[in-house]
Amino acid sequence: MFDLSTTLLILLIICLIAACAFEFVNGFHDTANAVATVIYTNSLKPLPAVIWSGFCNFTGVISSMFIGGLAVAMSIVNLLPVESLIDQNVYHSIAMVLALLLSAIIWNLGTWYFGIPASSSHTLIGSILGVGLAFTFMPESTGSAVNWSKAADIGLSLLVSPLFGFGMTIFMMFIMKRISKNKALFAEPKPNEKPPFLIRSLLILTCSGVSFFHGSNDGQKGVGLIMLILIGIVPIHYALDNTKNPSHYKQHVVAIEKMIEKMDTLQLSGKERKSLAMAKQNLDNVNRTIFAAQSVNEIPKEQRFSIRKDILVSTRSIDKIVKGGNLQLSEQETKTLKSEIKKIKELTDYSPFWVVLVVSISLGLGTMVGWKRIVVTVGEKIGKQHLTYAQGASAELVAASTIGLSSYFGLPVSTTHVLSSGIAGSMVANKGMSNLQPKTIKNILLAWVLTLPVTMILSALLYLLFRAIL
């Protein structure tokens, strides 16, 4: 299938297996976020709980391809501009991919072993930033190998999400106490006794929601990883979506070019004007290449990645200039421009179904094993009291809605951060800050703070090691 040497083919397979391993570990690392509440409220026994959670994770990944698109996956691909993989020795590209994957797996396994709810999203992003920064200082680098604009957007979502989970769960508990007259909702579960039917149904529903949306968000990160590998190592086959007719996108390229020509650039800085002119040139290259191509196979192999690069670089530049606020565009013009950009990026922002399927299986299977360590932490060690029905439902309702909205807007978010913060918020809502266990909270916060720097340093060192070996 691929025109690769035996050595490169083996390394490609190793990279793909490592990406699946990351999703598998992500599955059993994050299972606790969904099943802790149903297990500790006696709504479900542990085995059926993790099997059901695994199934919901599986369907969440699959559904992301058809509902809401793969924006989260593409944010991972675009965090480490894939042109930095192409513009270097292919073995150095493999070293970069293996380093970031191994770094993420090591940290996830370490925090899981000690039962600390840590973010797989933070882990992955720190690993990507680490290899990107390390590559920046390599002789062949022509500039930053990290898309800092995308990194800032992702960083903001990861910072805000736990604060939102904590605050909203407190608010949710307040509302439930005001509108519900059912005292059983706020009582501690009796040993080996199932909760009332309606309460049990609510808890199973929220568990399902967290699992499903975890799959739709975290599963896409695995899809993004595999696409990063495929585009970086075999760009001829995966740089552009082979199911699309390139000539159909000519009208959208032309529409963007016409809008650029009409823009008043007098208010732009010299750097912005130069960037806009370069974007126009890149789009001209795209237009000439796809003009008569009825399929991607009709585009010369050596030009396919160039087309991808031109589309991504030009749209990234235009988006940055628009966000700068110096262009005098009306609200309708801005909306039209974003719509046209979204259309032409259909050629580059995609994933084959087999990639989504492999990731969904890896995440789903991972969810069914290794869950107990972190379940105990979430269920017993965050608060000083036993988890009540209302606390479990409030935390998971907030987590499910937060993750679902983040997936819709294409932002990677930490399920662990949101749910753990929600559990903490529910404890505070009952008896104040004194209801939290200081040692556990300290360990969780320490892991959260250390995740980015540790994974960045680890992935950078591994990149240098693999680069010297390969």
C-alpha positions in Angstrom: 0.0 0.0 0.0 2.8 2.4 0.9 5.9 3.0 -1.1 8.2 2.6 2.0 11.2 0.7 2.9 10.8 -2.2 5.3 12.4 -0.3 8.1 10.1 2.7 7.6 7.0 0.5 7.4 7.9 -1.2 10.7 8.5 2.2 12.4 5.2 3.4 11.0 3.4 0.4 12.5 5.2 1.0 15.8 4.0 4.6 15.8 0.4 3.6 15.1 0.5 0.9 17.9 1.9 3.5 20.3 -1.0 5.9 19.4 -3.5 3.1 20.1 -1.7 2.4 23.4 -2.1 6.0 24.4 -5.8 5.8 23.9 -6.0 2.4 25.7 -4.2 3.9 28.7 -6.4 7.1 28.4 -9.4 4.8 28.6 -8.6 3.1 31.9 -7.0 6.3 33.3 -10.3 8.2 32.8 -12.9 5.5 33.5 -13.2 6.7 37.1 -14.6 10.0 35.9 -17.7 8.3 34.6 -18.2 5.2 36.8 -17.2 6.4 40.3 -20.6 8.0 41.0 -22.7 5.0 39.9 -20.5 2.6 41.8 -20.4 4.6 45.0 -24.1 5.2 45.0 -24.8 1.5 44.4 -26.6 2.4 41.1 -24.5 -0.2 39.2 -22.1 -2.9 40.1 -18.4 -2.2 39.1 -18.3 -4.8 36.2 -21.4 -3.7 34.4 -20.6 -0.1 35.1 -17.2 -0.2 33.3 -18.5 -2.4 30.4 -21.4 0.1 29.9 -18.9 3.0 30.1 -16.6 1.4 27.6 -19.5 1.0 25.1 -20.6 4.6 25.6 -17.0 5.7 25.0 -16.9 3.6 21.8 -20.1 5.1 20.5 -18.9 8.6 21.4 -15.8 8.3 19.3 -17.8 6.9 16.3 -20.4 9.6 16.6 -17.9 12.4 16.5 -17.2 11.6 12.9 -20.9 12.2 12.0 -22.0 14.7 14.6 -20.1 17.9 15.1 -17.1 16.9 12.9 -13.5 16.3 14.0 -12.5 19.8 15.1 -10.9 18.5 18.3 -8.8 16.0 16.3 -7.7 18.8 13.9 -6.7 21.0 16.9 -4.2 18.3 17.9 -2.9 18.0 14.3 -2.5 21.7 14.0 -0.9 22.2 17.4 2.3 20.8 16.0 2.3 22.1 12.4 2.7 19.0 10.4 4.9 20.9 7.9 7.6 20.7 10.6 7.4 16.9 10.2 7.7 17.0 6.4 10.5 19.5 6.2 13.0 17.2 7.9 14.5 13.8 7.7 11.7 11.2 7.9 13.5 9.4 10.7 13.6 12.6 12.7 9.8 12.9 12.1 9.4 9.4 13.6 11.6 10.3 16.5 9.3 13.2 17.2 6.2 11.2 17.1 7.5 8.3 19.2 8.9 10.8 21.8 5.6 12.6 22.3 3.6 9.3 22.5 6.0 7.6 24.9 6.1 10.7 27.1 2.3 10.9 27.3 2.0 7.1 28.0 4.7 7.2 30.8 3.0 10.1 32.6 -0.5 8.7 32.3 0.7 5.3 33.7 2.6 7.0 36.5 -0.4 9.1 37.7 -2.7 6.1 37.3 -0.4 3.8 39.4 -0.5 6.3 42.3 -4.3 6.8 41.9 -4.0 10.5 41.0 -6.7 11.9 38.6 -4.5 13.7 36.1 -5.4 15.1 32.7 -4.7 13.0 29.6 -5.3 16.1 27.6 -2.7 18.1 29.5 -0.3 15.1 29.2 -0.7 14.9 25.4 -0.5 18.6 24.8 2.6 19.0 27.0 4.3 16.2 25.1 3.5 17.8 21.8 4.8 21.2 23.0 8.0 19.5 24.3 9.0 17.9 21.0 8.0 21.1 19.1 10.2 23.3 21.2 13.1 20.8 21.0 12.8 20.8 17.2 12.9 24.6 17.1 16.5 24.4 18.2 17.5 21.9 15.6 19.8 23.0 12.6 17.1 22.3 10.0 14.4 24.3 11.8 13.3 27.5 10.1 11.3 28.9 13.0 8.9 27.9 15.7 7.6 24.3 15.4 4.6 25.0 17.7 1.4 26.7 16.7 1.3 29.0 19.7 -2.0 30.6 18.7 -3.7 27.2 18.8 -1.7 26.3 22.0 -3.1 29.4 23.7 -6.7 28.5 22.8 -6.3 25.0 24.1 -4.5 26.2 27.2 -7.4 28.6 28.0 -10.0 25.8 27.6 -8.0 23.5 29.9 -7.6 26.3 32.5 -11.2 27.4 32.5 -12.8 23.9 32.5 -12.0 22.8 36.1 -13.0 26.2 37.5 -16.2 26.0 35.6 -16.8 22.4 36.8 -16.2 23.4 40.4 -18.4 26.5 40.3 -21.2 25.1 38.3 -21.5 22.0 40.5 -21.9 24.2 43.6 -24.6 26.1 41.7 -26.3 22.9 40.6 -26.3 21.6 44.2 -27.8 24.9 45.4 -30.6 24.6 42.7 -31.3 21.0 43.6 -31.7 21.8 47.3 -34.1 24.5 46.5 -36.4 22.6 44.0 -36.2 19.0 45.3 -38.2 17.9 48.4 -36.9 14.4 48.2 -34.6 14.0 51.2 -33.3 10.6 49.9 -31.5 12.5 47.1 -29.2 14.2 49.6 -28.7 11.1 51.9 -25.7 8.9 51.9 -26.4 5.6 50.1 -27.0 2.6 52.3 -24.6 -0.3 52.0 -25.6 -2.7 49.2 -28.9 -1.0 48.7 -29.9 0.4 45.3 -31.2 4.0 45.2 -34.8 4.8 44.3 -35.6 4.1 40.7 -35.7 7.7 39.5 -32.5 8.6 41.3 -30.8 5.5 39.9 -32.0 6.2 36.4 -30.6 9.8 36.7 -27.2 8.6 37.9 -26.9 5.9 35.1 -28.0 8.6 32.6 -25.3 11.0 33.7 -22.7 8.2 33.8 -23.6 7.4 30.2 -23.4 11.1 29.2 -19.9 11.6 30.7 -18.7 8.4 29.0 -20.2 9.3 25.6 -18.8 12.8 25.6 -15.5 11.6 26.9 -15.3 9.4 23.9 -16.3 12.2 21.5 -13.6 14.5 23.0 -10.7 12.3 24.1 -11.3 9.9 21.2 -10.7 12.7 18.8 -7.3 13.3 20.4 -6.3 9.8 19.4 -7.7 10.4 15.9 -5.6 13.5 15.7 -2.5 11.6 16.8 -2.9 9.0 14.1 -3.5 11.6 11.4 -0.4 13.4 12.6 1.5 10.2 12.1 0.0 9.4 8.7 0.4 12.9 7.3 3.9 13.2 8.6 5.2 9.8 7.4 3.1 9.0 4.3 1.8 12.5 3.1 1.3 11.3 -0.4 -1.6 9.2 0.8 -3.0 11.3 3.6 -2.2 14.9 3.0 -5.6 15.5 1.3 -9.0 13.8 1.6 -9.1 11.2 -1.2 -13.0 11.1 -1.0 -13.3 14.7 -2.2 -13.4 16.2 -5.7 -10.8 19.0 -5.5 -12.2 21.0 -8.4 -15.4 21.6 -6.4 -13.5 23.7 -3.9 -12.2 26.2 -6.6 -15.2 28.4 -6.1 -14.4 28.8 -2.4 -10.8 29.6 -3.0 -11.8 32.2 -5.6 -14.3 33.7 -3.1 -11.6 34.1 -0.5 -9.2 35.7 -3.0 -11.9 38.2 -4.1 -12.5 39.1 -0.4 -8.8 39.7 0.1 -8.6 42.0 -2.9 -11.4 44.1 -1.5 -9.9 44.4 1.9 -8.7 47.8 3.1 -5.2 47.0 4.2 -4.2 50.6 5.2 -4.8 49.9 8.8 -2.7 46.7 8.8 0.9 46.6 10.0 3.7 45.9 7.5 3.9 42.3 8.8 0.2 41.8 8.4 0.2 43.1 4.8 3.1 40.8 3.9 1.3 37.9 5.6 -1.9 38.7 3.6 0.0 38.9 0.3 1.6 35.5 1.0 -1.8 34.0 1.8 -3.1 35.3 -1.5 -0.1 33.7 -3.3 -0.6 30.4 -1.5 -4.3 30.4 -2.5 -3.3 31.1 -6.2 -1.1 28.0 -6.0 -4.0 26.0 -4.7 -6.4 27.3 -7.4 -4.0 26.4 -10.2 -3.4 22.9 -8.9 -7.1 21.9 -8.1 -8.6 23.7 -11.1 -9.3 20.6 -13.2 -8.5 17.8 -10.7 -11.6 15.6 -10.4 -9.9 13.5 -7.7 -6.9 13.8 -5.4 -5.3 11.0 -7.4 -5.1 13.4 -10.4 -2.9 15.8 -8.4 0.8 14.9 -8.8 2.0 13.1 -5.7 4.8 15.6 -5.1 2.2 18.4 -5.0 -0.3 17.0 -2.6 1.4 18.0 0.6 2.2 21.4 -0.8 -1.5 22.0 -1.4 -2.3 21.0 2.1 0.4 23.3 3.4 -0.8 26.2 1.3 -4.3 25.8 2.5 -3.4 25.6 6.2 -0.8 28.4 6.1 -3.0 30.8 4.2 -6.1 30.2 6.2 -4.1 30.4 9.5 -2.7 33.7 8.4 -6.1 35.1 7.4 -7.6 34.0 10.6 -4.9 35.6 12.7 -5.2 38.9 10.8 -9.0 38.9 11.3 -8.6 38.2 15.0 -6.1 41.1 15.2 -9.0 43.5 14.7 -7.2 45.9 12.3 -9.3 44.8 9.2 -12.5 46.8 8.7 -14.8 43.9 8.0 -18.5 43.9 8.7 -20.0 41.1 10.8 -21.5 39.6 7.6 -18.2 39.7 5.7 -16.4 38.1 8.7 -19.1 35.4 8.8 -18.8 34.8 5.0 -15.0 34.6 5.1 -15.0 32.1 8.0 -17.6 30.0 6.1 -15.5 29.9 2.9 -12.4 29.0 4.9 -14.3 26.2 6.6 -15.3 24.8 3.2 -11.8 24.6 1.7 -10.4 23.0 4.9 -12.7 20.1 4.2 -9.8 18.9 1.9 -7.4 18.8 4.8 -9.4 18.4 8.0 -10.6 14.8 7.8 -10.0 11.3 9.0 -10.6 7.9 7.3 -13.2 5.8 9.0 -10.7 3.1 9.8 -8.7 5.5 12.0 -11.9 6.5 14.0 -12.8 2.8 14.4 -9.3 1.8 15.6 -9.3 4.6 18.2 -12.8 3.9 19.4 -11.9 0.2 20.0 -8.7 1.2 21.8 -10.5 3.7 24.1 -13.5 1.4 24.6 -11.4 -1.6 25.6 -9.1 0.5 27.8 -12.2 1.8 29.7 -13.0 -1.7 30.8 -9.7 -2.4 32.7 -7.6 -0.8 35.4 -10.4 1.4 36.7 -10.2 0.7 40.4 -7.2 2.8 41.5 -8.6 6.2 40.4 -12.2 5.3 41.2 -11.2 4.9 44.8 -9.6 8.4 44.8 -12.6 10.1 43.2 -15.2 8.2 45.2 -13.6 8.2 48.7 -10.6 10.5 49.0 -11.6 13.9 47.6 -14.3 14.6 50.2 -14.6 13.6 53.9 -18.1 12.4 53.5 -19.5 9.6 51.4 -20.7 10.7 48.0 -24.5 11.3 48.0 -26.9 10.8 45.0 -27.2 14.6 44.5 -23.5 15.1 44.5 -22.8 12.4 42.0 -25.6 13.6 39.7 -24.6 17.3 39.9 -20.9 16.6 39.2 -21.7 14.4 36.2 -24.4 16.6 34.7 -21.9 19.5 34.7 -19.1 17.3 33.4 -21.2 15.9 30.5 -22.5 19.3 29.4 -19.0 20.9 29.6 -17.3 18.2 27.6 -20.2 18.1 25.1 -20.0 21.9 24.5 -16.2 21.7 24.2 -16.4 19.0 21.6 -19.0 21.1 19.7 -16.6 24.1 19.6 -13.6 22.0 18.8 -11.7 22.5 22.1 -9.9 19.7 23.8 -11.0 19.6 27.5 -9.9 17.5 30.4 -12.7 15.1 31.6 -10.6 14.4 34.7 -10.3 18.1 35.6 -13.9 18.8 35.1 -15.3 15.8 37.0 -12.8 15.9 39.9 -13.4 19.6 40.3 -17.1 18.9 40.2 -16.9 16.3 42.9 -14.8 18.8 45.0 -17.5 21.5 44.3 -20.3 19.1 45.5 -18.4 18.5 48.7 -17.9 22.2 49.3 -21.6 22.8 48.5 -22.6 20.5 51.4 -20.3 21.6 54.3 -17.8 24.1 52.9 -14.0 23.9 52.2 -13.5 21.9 55.4 -15.3 19.0 53.7 -12.3 18.4 51.4 -9.4 16.1 52.2 -6.3 18.4 52.0 -3.8 15.6 51.2 -5.7 14.3 48.2 -6.5 17.8 46.9 -2.8 18.7 47.3 -1.7 15.6 45.4 -4.2 16.3 42.6 -3.2 20.0 42.2 0.5 19.1 42.3 0.0 16.5 39.5 -2.0 19.1 37.5 0.7 21.7 37.9 3.5 19.3 37.1 1.9 17.6 34.1 2.8 20.3 31.4 6.5 20.9 32.5 7.3 17.3 33.2 5.8 16.0 29.9 7.4 18.8 27.9 10.9 18.0 29.4 10.4 14.3 29.0 9.2 14.4 25.4 12.0 16.8 24.5 14.7 14.5 26.0 13.2 11.4 24.4 13.1 13.2 21.0 16.8 14.0 21.3 17.5 10.4 22.2 15.5 8.8 19.4 16.8 11.4 17.0 20.4 10.2 17.8 19.4 6.5 17.5 17.3 6.6 14.3 
